[in-house]
Amino acid sequence: MAEPHDTDAAPARANLAEQVYAELKAQMHDFRLVPGDRFSELEIGRRLGVSRTPVREALFRLRNEGLLEVESKSGWFVRPIDFARLDQLYDLRIILEQSSIDRLAARSTPVPELDALKAVWLVPAAERLTDAREVGALDEQFHTTLVRATGNGELARVHWDVTERIRVVRRLDFTRPDRIEATYAEHAKILRQIIQRKAEPARLLLKAHIELSKVEVRKISLAALHEARQRAVGGGSG
């Protein structure tokens, strides 16, 4: 990552901070950085080839999201996954998205955003994507679109905040082919009910969909953590 020149220092530094943030979050997502890992700002700067300022900005942003913590004597560390907190955030998702479904089903005019979702999720099995990252991004887009389509900016803002906080574990749900297939099937069912203005069936399907995802993410997270720790032990013994 190249350092900015003085003429465009502020925008370039902000861009660097964004890059550092994205890279560190990706490392946590892929369990290259695991709960308990410790590091210094200097270490991260050297590793990524940037100065301390953008590193600090990125680290404090991740701390605000509850992913990192800092101690005066021992530096930064990756916080343990707080599954109780994640459960609460998933429950909040259900409330926000069910409210959105009620609003969309009650609309008497067409909802153009739903047509865009149909083009992604109501497709033949042969046209479905299989890449975990692509499907993870589309899954996030599905749920955020349902909320944004209500036209309630505050509802969308709160929902996006929840989305940001769970993203680091949420996309683990698409590391198995069966979970990708289930997501396509469940999204299609939810979408059809909304299009037909059947709010209650759509609410129930959405609740079951999110709760199952929550359970699967917990199982996959624990398995991935175990594997990451085993690799670390194996690497250390070599």
PyMOL commands that set and color helices and strands:
alter all, ss='L'
color gray80, all
select helices_A, chain A and resi 6-29+41-48+52-64+83-105+112-121+125-127+132-148+153-174+177-195+199-237
alter helices_A, ss='H'
color red, helices_A
select strands_A, chain A and resi 38-39+68-71+75-78
alter strands_A, ss='S'
color yellow, strands_A
deselect
rebuild
show_as cartoon
